[in-house]
């Protein structure tokens, strides 16, 4: 098991406080190897929960470390130590971000966005959804982004991941439809993927009712939601549906390989450890046969030709970093235009944390720029 790294000089002012308050992280098991990492030899630490939190903070920028400390102060624990019910009810990284935002007297981006709660018909019943409409949006013909939140297919909801769709709507001028989905262990694979495709079909068919242009729809998602967004684009291609014009994938789950470089380097990272990844997979899948499904492992098993262009954002201190980088390579080999960027000094969940985390501002700006470019082009209908 890798040992904790010592706090770097950029965090000297935070070290004492973090040592007293952090109770985060854990070590996970590994299996086979694939993908390439960005920061060879870096370690998120081991030796128990508090060591994982301290070592993670030591590797991050001070603004990211403040959110990690806030999470510890709220009493959050690693999911792999908890029951499903406790993991769902405990304070989240979004709570920690909002706490720091309030302490800094800052305003969440997109505060002026209008939201409307909806339900979308799905194969297992009504799917909760929320439409984010920016000020001044046209009554008809607006571009639309269909977004799926993270949470490992097990925890989190529309409220937990409110910041990202709000920011994307504000930065792109597009309407954003945030879709929930059935979660494990009550509803295991492929329930979430079936709901995601149903939600996309509905968005395409009801786009004009939503004030949107059905020929200008993009898909987006974070973590498990990034996996849902990619799988939905693949399913749209295969079903001959209007394809999304772009895929905005934020640290997407892209392989069931447990021995990627970043899963080794970030075995005890906060807020997501390698053991945490396994905790989610165990609660969502039915068994080992699911792990070979290309929806869960597009890096090793997906057929990705003919997909729309993609932007992939990753965090350095994240078990999912290597698979996002490997996914970019797999898409490029399939002839799909891809821009992938790994942001140093930040962790999983950083993307929605503007303006508290500086790189969240940069990543949101990049993603919004690429979405605006793509949403100016009409969608293609797959030939098969």
Order of alpha helices (4+ residues) and beta strands (2+ residues): alpha-alpha-alpha-alpha-alpha-beta-beta-beta-alpha-beta-alpha-beta-alpha-beta-alpha-alpha-alpha-beta-alpha-beta-alpha
